[in-house]
C-alpha cells in the first residue's frame, strides 16, 4: 500500500524536524516520495504525525495467563495507543528462560498489530540463583534480559549477568526493589497508608535496589537500565550516577506522572501497582527528572489483570494496564513542561536507542511506524471501550488531553479512531 498523509505536522525527534507537509509510506516503509499515485491520500490537517511509540516495558501474559491478555489483544491495545513496538517482559508462565519459548512467542507475534520484541530471563525460572544461557537466548531472538517482577536475587548473579550482557550487547533492564523492606506492603508508606491503617512500602525499598544496580554496573563499566522509577530518591541516585559517567538509563511510567498515593483513599485495587504510587514530592521529582534528562524514557509497565483478581483491595495482584492511554496521559502530564519533540524522544526515540531496535524516526527507508494524534482533543477514559482484554486502568473516568487518531505499523494501517 502507498499512503500520502497530507497537511500533517511532521514531528521527527531524531532529525529535529517539526514542520507541516506530506508524509509518505510505501511497501511498509517511510518514503521520500511515492513511486506512483497513492492508494490512499488522507487530509491530516490539525494532526501530528510522529514515530510510533516504543513501549519498553509490557506484560503480555503470554504464554500461561492469556485469560488476562495475550499477544494479539495486547497489540490491539498497543495500536489504539500509538504503540508500534513493544518489549515483552519474561515473567510469563512458564518464564521466558529458554530459546524455545522465545522463538515460539516471536513466531506467533508476526501477525500482530505491533512489532513484538522480548526480554528473556536473567536467571532460570526467575529464581535469582542460576543464570540462563544468554547467548542461546539472543540467538533465538531475545534483545534484552530481565527478571522483572522482582530483582535478581543474588548480587553475584547480577554482576555476572551485567558482564555477560555487556559482552553480548544485550540490554539488562532491572526491577529495583529490596524485597525485605517491601515485604507485606500494599502501597507507599506515608500519610495515606497510616490513615488507612495499611502496611506501606518505604521508598528505601526502591532506592536501595537502584543503588545496588548502579554500583554493580559502575564496578564493571557495564550498562544497566532501571525500570519503572517512582521515588525522588531514585531520581537523585540516577542523576548523580550519570554525572559521574555510569552507563545507566531509566524509565518512569504515566501513572507516576499523573497520580499519587492519594488515589488509594478509594481502596480501589486498580491503583495498586509495584512500585506503588508515591506522594506529590515524588511526582514532582519525576517530572523534573524527565525535564533535565535524568529519566530517559517513558514506558507503561502494562500489567493486565481480571476484574475478579482486582476485586479485593488487600489480596489483589499489583499492576495496571497502560498502552492505550499512555500518550494521552503523558501529554496531559507534561504539556507545558516538555515540548512535543521532547515527549517523542522519551516515548519513541530513546527507548529504541536503549534497546538498539528500529524506531524513533520518520526518515525515508525506516519501517513505516507512525502515530497520528490530535494533541488538543479531550476524551474521558471508559474502560469498557478499551481494546485489550483486561480493563484495570488507573485512569478510568479521567479526562485526558491528546487522542490517537491513526496508527501505522510497518506501513499497515492497524488502528483508526473513526472505525473503532
C-alpha positions in Angstrom: 0.0 0.0 0.0 1.0 3.6 -0.8 -0.2 6.3 1.6 0.1 10.0 1.5 -0.6 11.9 4.7 -1.3 15.4 3.7 -1.2 18.7 5.6 0.1 17.0 8.7 2.5 18.3 11.3 5.6 16.1 10.9 7.5 15.6 14.1 10.8 13.6 14.0 12.8 13.8 17.2 15.9 12.2 15.7 16.2 14.6 12.8 14.8 17.5 14.8 12.1 18.0 12.2 8.9 19.9 13.1 7.1 21.1 10.0 3.8 20.9 8.2 3.8 18.9 4.9 3.1 15.5 3.4 4.4 12.2 4.8 4.7 9.1 2.6 4.5 5.4 3.3 5.2 2.7 0.6 5.9 -1.0 0.8 6.0 -1.0 4.6 8.5 1.8 4.9 8.7 5.6 5.1 9.4 7.1 1.7 10.7 10.5 0.5 8.2 10.3 -2.3 5.8 7.7 -3.8 6.7 5.7 -6.9 3.1 6.2 -8.2 -0.3 7.6 -7.2 -1.2 6.9 -3.6 -3.6 4.0 -2.9 -5.0 6.3 -0.2 -4.5 10.0 0.4 -5.6 11.4 3.7 -6.0 15.0 4.7 -4.5 15.1 8.2 -4.8 18.8 8.9 -4.7 19.5 12.6 -2.9 16.2 13.4 0.6 15.5 14.4 2.5 12.6 12.8 5.3 11.2 14.9 7.3 7.9 15.0 5.3 5.1 16.5 5.7 4.8 20.3 8.2 2.2 21.6 7.0 0.8 24.9 9.9 -1.0 26.5 8.0 -2.5 29.4 4.9 -4.6 28.7 3.5 -7.7 30.3 1.7 -9.7 27.6 0.7 -12.6 29.9 1.5 -14.8 27.0 2.2 -17.7 27.5 0.3 -19.0 30.5 -2.1 -16.3 31.6 -3.9 -15.5 28.4 -7.2 -15.1 30.3 -5.8 -11.7 31.3 -4.2 -10.8 27.9 -2.4 -12.4 25.0 -0.1 -11.0 22.5 -2.8 -10.2 20.0 -5.2 -8.5 22.4 -2.2 -6.6 23.8 -1.1 -5.5 20.4 -4.7 -4.2 19.6 -4.4 -2.1 22.7 -1.0 -1.0 21.6 -2.2 0.1 18.2 -5.1 2.1 19.8 -2.4 3.9 21.9 0.0 4.6 19.0 2.5 1.9 20.2 4.1 0.2 17.3 6.9 -1.6 19.0 7.0 -3.2 22.5 9.3 -5.2 24.7 7.6 -8.1 26.4 8.7 -8.9 30.0 9.6 -12.5 30.6 7.7 -13.3 33.8 5.3 -15.5 31.9 4.1 -19.0 32.9 6.4 -20.7 32.3 9.1 -17.9 32.5 10.8 -16.9 29.2 14.0 -18.6 30.1 14.5 -21.0 27.1 15.3 -20.4 23.4 12.2 -22.5 22.5 9.8 -20.2 24.4 11.5 -17.1 22.8 11.2 -18.5 19.3 7.6 -19.5 19.8 6.5 -16.1 21.0 8.2 -14.2 18.2 6.9 -16.6 15.6 3.3 -16.1 16.8 3.7 -12.4 17.0 4.5 -11.9 13.3 0.8 -11.3 12.6 0.1 -9.0 15.5 -0.8 -5.3 15.2 2.6 -4.1 16.7 6.2 -5.4 16.4 6.9 -7.6 19.5 10.3 -7.9 20.9 11.0 -9.9 24.0 13.3 -9.8 27.0 14.5 -13.2 28.3 15.0 -14.1 32.0 18.3 -13.3 33.6 18.0 -16.3 35.9 16.4 -19.7 35.4 12.8 -19.6 36.5 13.3 -16.0 37.7 14.6 -17.6 40.9 17.6 -15.3 41.1 20.1 -18.2 41.6 21.4 -19.5 38.2 22.0 -17.6 35.0 20.2 -18.6 31.8 22.1 -19.2 28.6 22.3 -15.6 27.3 24.0 -16.4 24.0 21.3 -19.0 23.1 18.5 -16.7 24.1 20.0 -13.9 22.0 20.3 -16.3 19.0 16.7 -17.2 19.4 15.7 -13.5 19.1 15.7 -12.1 22.7 17.0 -8.5 22.6 17.1 -7.8 26.4 17.4 -9.5 29.8 15.3 -9.0 32.9 13.9 -10.8 35.9 11.2 -8.1 36.1 8.6 -8.7 38.7 11.4 -8.9 41.2 15.1 -8.1 41.3 17.9 -10.6 40.5 18.1 -12.3 43.8 21.9 -12.9 44.3 24.2 -9.9 43.8 26.9 -12.2 42.5 24.4 -13.3 39.7 23.7 -9.6 38.9 27.4 -8.9 38.5 27.9 -11.9 36.3 24.8 -11.0 34.3 25.9 -7.5 33.7 29.3 -8.6 32.4 27.8 -11.2 30.1 25.2 -8.8 28.8 27.9 -6.3 28.0 29.8 -8.9 26.0 26.8 -9.9 24.0 25.4 -6.4 23.5 22.1 -7.1 25.4 20.3 -4.5 27.5 19.7 -5.6 31.1 16.5 -4.0 32.4 16.4 -4.1 36.2 13.5 -4.2 38.6 14.9 -2.5 41.6 13.5 -3.5 45.0 14.7 -4.6 48.4 12.2 -7.4 48.9 12.8 -7.5 52.7 11.9 -3.8 53.0 8.9 -4.1 50.7 7.5 -7.3 52.2 3.8 -7.1 53.0 3.4 -3.5 51.8 0.2 -2.7 49.9 1.0 1.0 49.0 3.5 3.7 49.6 4.4 4.2 53.2 3.2 7.6 54.2 0.3 9.7 55.4 -2.3 7.9 53.4 -1.1 4.4 54.4 -1.1 5.5 58.1 -4.6 7.0 57.7 -5.9 3.8 56.1 -4.1 1.5 58.7 -2.3 -0.4 55.9 1.3 -1.6 55.8 3.3 0.6 53.5 6.4 0.1 51.3 9.1 2.6 52.3 10.8 4.5 49.5 14.1 2.9 50.6 12.9 -0.4 49.1 13.3 1.0 45.6 16.2 3.3 46.4 18.3 0.5 47.9 17.6 -1.6 44.8 18.6 1.3 42.4 21.8 1.9 44.4 22.7 -1.8 44.1 22.2 -1.9 40.4 24.1 1.4 39.8 27.0 0.2 42.0 27.2 -3.1 40.1 27.2 -1.5 36.7 29.7 1.1 37.7 32.1 -1.5 39.0 32.2 -3.3 35.6 31.8 -0.4 33.3 28.6 -2.1 32.1 25.2 -0.7 31.0 22.1 -1.1 33.1 18.5 0.2 32.5 16.4 0.9 35.6 12.7 0.1 35.3 9.6 2.0 36.5 11.3 4.7 38.6 8.8 6.1 41.2 10.7 7.8 44.0 12.5 11.1 44.4 15.4 9.2 46.0 15.9 7.0 42.9 15.8 10.1 40.6 18.6 11.6 42.7 20.7 8.4 42.7 20.4 8.1 38.9 21.2 11.8 38.3 24.3 11.5 40.4 25.4 8.3 38.7 25.0 9.9 35.3 27.1 12.9 36.4 30.0 10.6 37.2 29.8 8.7 34.0 27.9 5.5 34.9 26.2 4.0 31.9 22.7 4.0 33.4 19.4 4.7 31.7 16.0 4.8 33.3 12.3 4.9 32.7 9.2 6.0 34.5 5.5 5.4 33.8 2.5 7.6 33.0 0.7 6.7 36.3 3.5 8.1 38.4 3.3 11.4 36.4 -0.4 11.9 36.9 -1.4 10.2 40.1 -0.2 10.0 43.8 -1.0 7.7 46.7 -4.0 9.9 47.4 -5.8 7.8 44.7 -5.7 4.8 47.1 -8.0 6.5 49.5 -10.8 4.8 47.5 -9.4 1.4 48.3 -9.6 0.5 44.6 -7.0 -2.1 43.6 -6.7 -0.7 40.1 -4.5 2.0 41.8 -2.2 -0.7 43.3 1.0 -1.3 41.4 4.6 -2.1 42.1 6.4 0.1 42.8 3.5 1.9 44.4 2.2 5.4 43.6 4.3 7.9 45.6 3.4 11.3 47.1 3.3 14.7 45.4 7.0 15.3 46.1 7.8 12.0 44.3 5.7 13.0 41.3 7.3 16.4 41.1 10.8 14.8 41.2 9.8 12.5 38.3 8.6 15.4 36.2 11.9 17.3 37.0 13.9 14.1 36.1 12.2 13.9 32.7 12.8 17.6 32.0 16.5 17.5 32.9 17.3 14.2 31.1 17.8 12.1 34.3 15.0 9.9 33.1 15.4 8.8 29.5 12.2 7.0 28.7 8.5 6.6 29.5 7.1 3.1 29.4 3.8 1.7 30.6 4.5 -1.4 32.7 1.3 -2.6 31.1 0.1 -5.3 33.6 -3.3 -6.8 32.8 -5.5 -8.5 35.5 -9.1 -9.7 35.5 -11.9 -7.8 37.4 -12.2 -10.8 39.7 -8.5 -10.6 40.6 -8.7 -6.9 41.3 -12.0 -7.1 43.2 -10.4 -7.3 46.7 -8.0 -4.5 47.6 -6.0 -6.5 50.1 -5.5 -9.7 48.1 -5.4 -8.2 44.5 -2.2 -8.5 42.5 -0.3 -5.4 41.7 -0.4 -3.8 38.2 -2.4 -1.7 35.8 -2.9 -1.6 32.1 -1.5 1.4 30.2 -0.6 1.2 26.5 -3.9 2.6 25.1 -3.8 5.6 27.4 0.0 6.2 27.5 0.3 9.0 25.0 -2.7 10.9 26.3 -1.7 10.5 29.9 1.8 11.8 29.2 0.6 14.7 27.1 -1.8 15.6 29.9 1.0 15.4 32.5 3.9 17.0 30.5 2.3 19.7 28.2 3.8 23.0 29.4 6.9 21.2 30.9 8.2 19.4 27.8 7.7 20.1 24.1 6.2 17.6 21.8 9.6 16.7 20.3 11.0 16.0 23.8 8.0 13.9 24.7 8.5 11.8 21.5 12.1 11.4 22.4 11.1 9.9 25.8 8.4 7.6 24.2 9.9 6.6 20.9 13.5 7.6 20.0 15.2 7.0 23.4 13.6 3.6 24.1 14.5 2.5 20.5 18.1 3.7 21.1 18.4 2.0 24.5 17.1 -1.3 23.1 19.1 -0.9 19.8 16.0 -1.6 17.7 14.4 0.3 14.7 12.2 3.2 15.7 12.1 6.8 16.8 12.4 8.4 13.3 10.4 9.1 10.2 13.4 9.1 8.0 12.8 7.6 4.5 13.7 3.9 4.4 12.9 3.1 8.0 10.0 0.9 8.9 6.6 2.7 8.4 5.7 3.0 12.1 3.7 6.2 12.6 1.2 7.5 15.1 -1.1 10.3 14.2 -2.7 12.2 17.0 -4.7 15.3 17.9 -2.7 16.9 20.8 -5.7 19.1 21.8 -8.5 16.6 21.7 -10.0 15.8 25.1 -11.6 12.5 26.0 -12.7 10.6 29.0 -11.3 7.1 29.6 -14.0 4.4 29.6 -12.6 1.0 30.5 -15.3 -0.8 28.6 -14.2 0.9 25.3 -10.6 0.0 25.6 -9.2 -2.6 23.2 -7.3 -5.0 25.5 -8.8 -8.0 27.3 -8.3 -6.5 30.8 -9.7 -3.2 31.9 -7.7 -2.4 35.1 -6.8 1.2 34.1 -5.9 3.7 36.8 -7.2 6.5 34.5 -10.8 5.3 34.4 -13.2 8.3 34.4 -10.3 10.8 33.9 -10.4 13.4 31.2 -7.2 13.3 29.2 -5.9 15.6 26.6 -4.5 14.2 23.3 -6.1 11.4 21.3 -4.5 8.9 18.9 -6.4 9.0 15.6 -4.5 6.6 13.4 -1.6 4.1 13.8 0.5 2.6 11.1 2.7 -0.5 11.9 5.3 -1.4 9.3 3.2 0.6 6.7 -0.1 -1.1 7.6 -3.0 0.9 9.0 -3.7 -1.0 12.2 -5.9 1.5 14.0 -8.3 4.3 13.0 -10.3 6.1 15.7 -13.3 6.7 13.5 -13.6 3.0 12.7 -13.4 1.8 16.4 
